[in-house]
Structures are given as structure tokens and as C-alpha cells.
Amino acid sequence: MRSPHRTDDPSCRTGEGSAGLVRFSDLPPGVLRDIALVWLADAVVGVSFGAIAVGGGLPVWVPVLMSLLVYAGSAQFSAVGVLTAGGGPVAAAATGLLLNSRTAAFSLALADDLGRSWTARLIGAHLVTDETAAFVLAQEGRRQRKAAFWISGVGLFVAWNLSVLAGALAGSALGDTDRFGLDAAFPAVLLALVLPALRGDSAARRASAAGAVVAVVAAPLLPAGVPVLLALLGLLAARRGPRRPRTGRTASSRSAS
Amino acid sequence: MNATLACVLALAAGTYVFRLAGPVLHGRVELPARFQELLTVGATVLLVALLATGALTEGQAFAGWARPAGVLAGGVLAWRRAPFAVVVVGAAATTALLRLAGVQ
């Protein structure tokens, strides 16, 4: 593929769009180690996800297929949470989609880093996650960003899907997972995921507290899944907070994973 | 078609469309900051609501004390920045031990 513009960019010399142009050596020292640690951490989450989904009564293919096709940790946990709580598939899909809407923002931020060919863009789009976005945005040069995207993205996809499969198989071997307290592990996972976003963001804390109260109060009255969506009313509480003395909120460095 | 399969496929298709926004628009569009912020806070609100109902309710009834106690233990571990595996095992073990001791 020819790239007529940006001849000053060194990455153009390698001919973007063809195979084998991302090298490990393109990553600054230490970045690959950080990436590998995230692979490992997410593999632990993946095992938990597979085990929890199967422990909640879903067949093995549900977490496995979901991990391949949806490939978004918190949305998968949420959809499975709604499904195992007896909520309808519509509520489960709606919850997951709302959570994943942020990938649109990430994909806009990463648009230039996937590569120029449409094959790279179409495949790369599926690998856009919180983690890859974080690694790419931490790099300076175009070549480094692209390497960070593909190396972290492909590795994460493999690690995630293998670990979910392992967890699902282990979960089905465990039998009655309530005996092992796995039903408590699921909300605890969500809590661990959401804590970074809650620390130091009072608007998110207000909105979440209000939303949680709405959801818990509504839970005995409405079909499962609906109370969680109703919690979005809590967003109103985020707006009605105390006035900030200064206009323009500074960009807070948080990520709702 | 199986309803669960339909749910997985709809979620997958919608998510992929979100992810294509960048490559298709190729950085020509930027979401308004206010809107992005609303999406981020909205995602947090959903997760907290899900964890609250997941911790406290089973079906449409109270889940008993063992589960929220385990979630609380996991939350404390997470707050103290314990590794993810420790959070998961800590929460599950607390609940399992409470049940073993007869607490439901």
C-alpha cells in the first residue's frame, strides 16, 4: 500500500498495511513488561469470569462465545450478572451496550494508530479496550503507538479468551459454586473495577450512590435487570451537586474499566 | 433463536459498531467533552448499581448476610489496592466461611 503523504514519518518507510511491520523493538524499554503484567492480571479476571458465569447456571458456551465476540470485561460481567439474576436478555444486552458505549470514545482517540489498511482497521477495531487505549495513549511516537496497540491488543485477546475458557471448564467441574462463595466474588469484582473511577470523582460518587439506592429499592418490585437500568436516574444527582467555585472541570485521570 | 444467544450476538454487534466509530470516522469527529463525561459517569453508575443489587438481592429477595459480608471484605481489600486475585479469593472465602459457620 502506498502512503503518499507524511513522508517525514519514519513509519511510512516500512510500508504500513502489510504484515510484520509491528516489532517488539518498537516499544520503549519496560513497556512490554507492563503490558505482560496486564495480560496476567486480565487472565485472572478471565478465569473468574468463566467460573462465575458457569457457577451462576449458564452453559459453558455463553461466557466463551461472549468473550470472543463481545470482548469487554465489565460489560460481560454485567450482562452475565443480569442473566444469572433472572433478568431478560434485552436488559442484559442494554446494560452491556451502555457500558461499552465508551469504546466509541476510545476508538476515536485511537483511530490513527490501528494502521492504514481497511483490514487492519476492521480487525484492530475489535481489539479496542480500556487497556489498549491506556497503553497507546501513554506512547509518544506514531510507530510506538501502533506497536503498543497491536502487541497489547493481540496478547490481551489471546490471554482473555484462553483464561475464560479455563475458568468456564473449572467452574463446571466445581459444581455448586455458592458453597465456595463465588456469588460474592462477582459483586466484589465489580467493586474492584469501579473503585478507581470512584476515587477522587465526587460527581461519580454522588451519581453512583443515588443510582445504587434506586436500584436496590426497585429490585423487589421490578423484573431483574430493569432496576440496574433505572439506576441511571442517579446521573441527575451528579448534576445537582454543590456548585464548583471554578468553571471548567479539570480532566480527571480516571477510567471506568 | 435461543434468547441468550440473541443477547450475546446483539451485544457483540452493538459493541463492534461502537469500536468502528474511530476507524470509520477516522478521527474527523470528536465527541463533545460533556457527552463523554456523561458516558463515563453513566458506566460507573451502572456498575455500582449492578454490584449493589448483586450483593444484596437474590431474585427479588434479600440475599442473606453471608454474601454482602463477603463483598464488603473484597471491597476493603480492593480499597487497600490488593491484587485482583486476592480480592476475588478474599470475597469468596469470607462468604464460604460464613456459610460454613451457619450464617446465611
Chai-1 contact restraints between the chains, C-beta under 6 A:
chainA,res_idxA,chainB,res_idxB,connection_type,confidence,min_distance_angstrom,max_distance_angstrom,comment,restraint_id
A,A41,B,F84,contact,1.0,0.0,6.0,A-B,restraint_1
A,V44,B,F84,contact,1.0,0.0,6.0,A-B,restraint_2
A,V44,B,A85,contact,1.0,0.0,6.0,A-B,restraint_3
A,S48,B,V88,contact,1.0,0.0,6.0,A-B,restraint_4
A,V62,B,T4,contact,1.0,0.0,6.0,A-B,restraint_5
A,L65,B,V8,contact,1.0,0.0,6.0,A-B,restraint_6
A,M66,B,V8,contact,1.0,0.0,6.0,A-B,restraint_7
A,L69,B,A12,contact,1.0,0.0,6.0,A-B,restraint_8
A,V70,B,L11,contact,1.0,0.0,6.0,A-B,restraint_9
A,V70,B,A12,contact,1.0,0.0,6.0,A-B,restraint_10
A,V70,B,T15,contact,1.0,0.0,6.0,A-B,restraint_11
A,A72,B,T15,contact,1.0,0.0,6.0,A-B,restraint_12
A,S78,B,L50,contact,1.0,0.0,6.0,A-B,restraint_13
A,A79,B,L11,contact,1.0,0.0,6.0,A-B,restraint_14
A,G81,B,L50,contact,1.0,0.0,6.0,A-B,restraint_15
A,G81,B,G54,contact,1.0,0.0,6.0,A-B,restraint_16
A,P89,B,A3,contact,1.0,0.0,6.0,A-B,restraint_17
A,P89,B,A6,contact,1.0,0.0,6.0,A-B,restraint_18
A,P89,B,C7,contact,1.0,0.0,6.0,A-B,restraint_19
A,A92,B,C7,contact,1.0,0.0,6.0,A-B,restraint_20
A,A93,B,C7,contact,1.0,0.0,6.0,A-B,restraint_21
A,A93,B,A10,contact,1.0,0.0,6.0,A-B,restraint_22
A,A93,B,L11,contact,1.0,0.0,6.0,A-B,restraint_23
A,G96,B,L11,contact,1.0,0.0,6.0,A-B,restraint_24
A,L97,B,G14,contact,1.0,0.0,6.0,A-B,restraint_25
A,L98,B,L46,contact,1.0,0.0,6.0,A-B,restraint_26
A,L99,B,A43,contact,1.0,0.0,6.0,A-B,restraint_27
A,L99,B,L46,contact,1.0,0.0,6.0,A-B,restraint_28
A,N100,B,T15,contact,1.0,0.0,6.0,A-B,restraint_29
A,N100,B,F18,contact,1.0,0.0,6.0,A-B,restraint_30
A,S101,B,F18,contact,1.0,0.0,6.0,A-B,restraint_31
A,S101,B,L39,contact,1.0,0.0,6.0,A-B,restraint_32
A,R102,B,L39,contact,1.0,0.0,6.0,A-B,restraint_33
A,R102,B,A43,contact,1.0,0.0,6.0,A-B,restraint_34
A,T103,B,F18,contact,1.0,0.0,6.0,A-B,restraint_35
A,T103,B,R19,contact,1.0,0.0,6.0,A-B,restraint_36
A,A104,B,F18,contact,1.0,0.0,6.0,A-B,restraint_37
A,A104,B,A21,contact,1.0,0.0,6.0,A-B,restraint_38
A,A105,B,L31,contact,1.0,0.0,6.0,A-B,restraint_39
A,A105,B,Q36,contact,1.0,0.0,6.0,A-B,restraint_40
A,S107,B,R19,contact,1.0,0.0,6.0,A-B,restraint_41
A,S107,B,A21,contact,1.0,0.0,6.0,A-B,restraint_42
A,S107,B,G22,contact,1.0,0.0,6.0,A-B,restraint_43
A,L108,B,A21,contact,1.0,0.0,6.0,A-B,restraint_44
A,L108,B,G22,contact,1.0,0.0,6.0,A-B,restraint_45
A,L110,B,G22,contact,1.0,0.0,6.0,A-B,restraint_46
A,A111,B,G22,contact,1.0,0.0,6.0,A-B,restraint_47
A,A111,B,P23,contact,1.0,0.0,6.0,A-B,restraint_48
A,A111,B,H26,contact,1.0,0.0,6.0,A-B,restraint_49
A,A111,B,G27,contact,1.0,0.0,6.0,A-B,restraint_50
A,D112,B,G27,contact,1.0,0.0,6.0,A-B,restraint_51
A,L114,B,P23,contact,1.0,0.0,6.0,A-B,restraint_52
A,R121,B,P23,contact,1.0,0.0,6.0,A-B,restraint_53
A,A125,B,R19,contact,1.0,0.0,6.0,A-B,restraint_54
A,A125,B,L20,contact,1.0,0.0,6.0,A-B,restraint_55
A,A125,B,P23,contact,1.0,0.0,6.0,A-B,restraint_56
A,V128,B,R19,contact,1.0,0.0,6.0,A-B,restraint_57
A,F180,B,A92,contact,1.0,0.0,6.0,A-B,restraint_58
A,F180,B,A96,contact,1.0,0.0,6.0,A-B,restraint_59
A,G181,B,G70,contact,1.0,0.0,6.0,A-B,restraint_60
A,G181,B,A92,contact,1.0,0.0,6.0,A-B,restraint_61
A,G181,B,T95,contact,1.0,0.0,6.0,A-B,restraint_62
A,G181,B,A96,contact,1.0,0.0,6.0,A-B,restraint_63
A,L182,B,A92,contact,1.0,0.0,6.0,A-B,restraint_64
A,D183,B,R67,contact,1.0,0.0,6.0,A-B,restraint_65
A,A184,B,R67,contact,1.0,0.0,6.0,A-B,restraint_66
A,A184,B,G70,contact,1.0,0.0,6.0,A-B,restraint_67
A,A184,B,V71,contact,1.0,0.0,6.0,A-B,restraint_68
A,A184,B,A91,contact,1.0,0.0,6.0,A-B,restraint_69
A,A184,B,A92,contact,1.0,0.0,6.0,A-B,restraint_70
A,A184,B,T95,contact,1.0,0.0,6.0,A-B,restraint_71
A,A185,B,V88,contact,1.0,0.0,6.0,A-B,restraint_72
A,A185,B,A91,contact,1.0,0.0,6.0,A-B,restraint_73
A,A185,B,A92,contact,1.0,0.0,6.0,A-B,restraint_74
A,F186,B,G54,contact,1.0,0.0,6.0,A-B,restraint_75
A,P187,B,L51,contact,1.0,0.0,6.0,A-B,restraint_76
A,P187,B,G54,contact,1.0,0.0,6.0,A-B,restraint_77
A,P187,B,A55,contact,1.0,0.0,6.0,A-B,restraint_78
A,P187,B,V71,contact,1.0,0.0,6.0,A-B,restraint_79
A,A188,B,V71,contact,1.0,0.0,6.0,A-B,restraint_80
A,A188,B,G74,contact,1.0,0.0,6.0,A-B,restraint_81
A,A188,B,V87,contact,1.0,0.0,6.0,A-B,restraint_82
A,A188,B,A91,contact,1.0,0.0,6.0,A-B,restraint_83
A,L190,B,L47,contact,1.0,0.0,6.0,A-B,restraint_84
A,L190,B,L50,contact,1.0,0.0,6.0,A-B,restraint_85
A,L190,B,L51,contact,1.0,0.0,6.0,A-B,restraint_86
A,L191,B,L51,contact,1.0,0.0,6.0,A-B,restraint_87
A,L191,B,G75,contact,1.0,0.0,6.0,A-B,restraint_88
A,L191,B,A78,contact,1.0,0.0,6.0,A-B,restraint_89
A,A192,B,A78,contact,1.0,0.0,6.0,A-B,restraint_90
A,A192,B,V87,contact,1.0,0.0,6.0,A-B,restraint_91
A,V194,B,T44,contact,1.0,0.0,6.0,A-B,restraint_92
A,V194,B,L47,contact,1.0,0.0,6.0,A-B,restraint_93
A,V194,B,V48,contact,1.0,0.0,6.0,A-B,restraint_94
A,L195,B,A78,contact,1.0,0.0,6.0,A-B,restraint_95
A,A197,B,T44,contact,1.0,0.0,6.0,A-B,restraint_96
A,A204,B,V41,contact,1.0,0.0,6.0,A-B,restraint_97
A,A204,B,T44,contact,1.0,0.0,6.0,A-B,restraint_98
A,A207,B,V41,contact,1.0,0.0,6.0,A-B,restraint_99
A,A207,B,V45,contact,1.0,0.0,6.0,A-B,restraint_100
A,S208,B,T44,contact,1.0,0.0,6.0,A-B,restraint_101
A,S208,B,V45,contact,1.0,0.0,6.0,A-B,restraint_102
A,S208,B,V48,contact,1.0,0.0,6.0,A-B,restraint_103
A,G211,B,V45,contact,1.0,0.0,6.0,A-B,restraint_104
A,G211,B,A49,contact,1.0,0.0,6.0,A-B,restraint_105
A,A212,B,V48,contact,1.0,0.0,6.0,A-B,restraint_106
A,A212,B,A49,contact,1.0,0.0,6.0,A-B,restraint_107
A,A212,B,A52,contact,1.0,0.0,6.0,A-B,restraint_108
A,A215,B,A49,contact,1.0,0.0,6.0,A-B,restraint_109
A,A215,B,A52,contact,1.0,0.0,6.0,A-B,restraint_110
A,A215,B,T53,contact,1.0,0.0,6.0,A-B,restraint_111
A,V216,B,A52,contact,1.0,0.0,6.0,A-B,restraint_112
A,V216,B,T53,contact,1.0,0.0,6.0,A-B,restraint_113
A,V216,B,L56,contact,1.0,0.0,6.0,A-B,restraint_114
A,A219,B,T53,contact,1.0,0.0,6.0,A-B,restraint_115
A,A219,B,T57,contact,1.0,0.0,6.0,A-B,restraint_116
A,P220,B,Q60,contact,1.0,0.0,6.0,A-B,restraint_117
A,P227,B,T53,contact,1.0,0.0,6.0,A-B,restraint_118
A,V228,B,A49,contact,1.0,0.0,6.0,A-B,restraint_119
A,V228,B,L50,contact,1.0,0.0,6.0,A-B,restraint_120
A,A231,B,V45,contact,1.0,0.0,6.0,A-B,restraint_121
A,A231,B,A49,contact,1.0,0.0,6.0,A-B,restraint_122
A,G234,B,V45,contact,1.0,0.0,6.0,A-B,restraint_123
A,A238,B,V41,contact,1.0,0.0,6.0,A-B,restraint_124
A,A256,B,T40,contact,1.0,0.0,6.0,A-B,restraint_125
A,A256,B,A43,contact,1.0,0.0,6.0,A-B,restraint_126
A,A256,B,T44,contact,1.0,0.0,6.0,A-B,restraint_127
